[in-house]
Amino acid sequence: MAAKSSDSKVYRYNLALPKELFDELKEAADERGMSVVETLRKFIKLGLLALETQDKPGSALIIREGDTERQIMML
C-alpha cells in the first residue's frame, strides 16, 4: 500500500448504527481479521462501484455463488 503524502486529507464522519447491524459488521470484520473501520471502507468502495455500475446502461453487478447468480440492484 502506498504511503500517504503530507497533502492527503482524512475526513471523519460520525456514524450511528443499530446494535444488531453493528454486531453483524463486527462479526464480519473479526472473521476476516480486519477492523470495523477497514470493513466499512471496503463496503463503501463496493457500494460506490455498485452505484457506478447502475448508472451505465447495459451494465450489471453480479454475485455468483456456485451455479447461482444474483444481480445487485441499488434502490
C-alpha positions in Angstrom: 0.0 0.0 0.0 1.3 3.4 -0.9 2.3 5.8 1.9 0.1 8.8 2.4 1.5 12.1 1.2 1.6 15.0 3.5 -1.1 16.6 1.4 -3.6 13.8 2.0 -6.7 14.7 3.9 -8.7 12.4 6.1 -12.4 13.2 6.7 -14.2 11.9 9.7 -17.9 11.0 9.8 -19.8 10.1 12.9 -22.0 7.1 12.1 -24.7 5.6 14.4 -25.7 2.0 13.7 -28.4 -0.1 15.4 -26.8 -2.7 17.7 -27.8 -5.6 15.6 -26.2 -4.1 12.4 -23.0 -3.3 14.3 -22.9 -6.8 15.7 -23.1 -8.2 12.2 -20.4 -5.8 11.0 -18.1 -6.6 13.9 -18.5 -10.3 13.3 -17.8 -10.0 9.6 -14.7 -7.9 10.4 -13.5 -10.4 13.1 -13.9 -13.4 10.8 -11.6 -11.7 8.3 -9.1 -10.4 10.8 -10.0 -6.8 9.9 -11.0 -3.8 11.9 -14.6 -2.5 11.7 -13.2 0.7 10.0 -11.4 -1.4 7.3 -14.5 -3.4 6.7 -16.6 -0.2 6.4 -14.1 1.2 3.9 -14.4 -1.9 1.8 -18.2 -1.8 1.9 -18.2 1.9 0.9 -15.9 1.1 -2.1 -18.1 -1.8 -3.1 -21.2 0.4 -2.8 -19.7 3.1 -5.0 -18.9 0.5 -7.6 -22.5 -0.7 -7.5 -23.8 2.8 -7.9 -21.4 3.5 -10.8 -22.4 0.2 -12.5 -26.1 1.1 -12.1 -25.6 4.4 -13.9 -24.1 2.7 -17.0 -26.7 1.4 -19.4 -26.3 -2.3 -20.1 -24.1 -2.9 -17.0 -24.8 -5.1 -14.1 -23.2 -6.1 -10.8 -23.5 -9.9 -10.5 -22.7 -12.1 -7.5 -22.1 -15.7 -8.4 -22.3 -18.5 -5.8 -21.6 -21.8 -7.5 -24.2 -22.2 -10.2 -26.4 -19.4 -8.8 -26.1 -15.8 -10.0 -27.8 -12.7 -8.4 -27.9 -9.3 -9.9 -27.3 -6.4 -7.4 -29.7 -3.5 -7.9 -29.5 -0.3 -5.9 -32.8 1.3 -4.9 
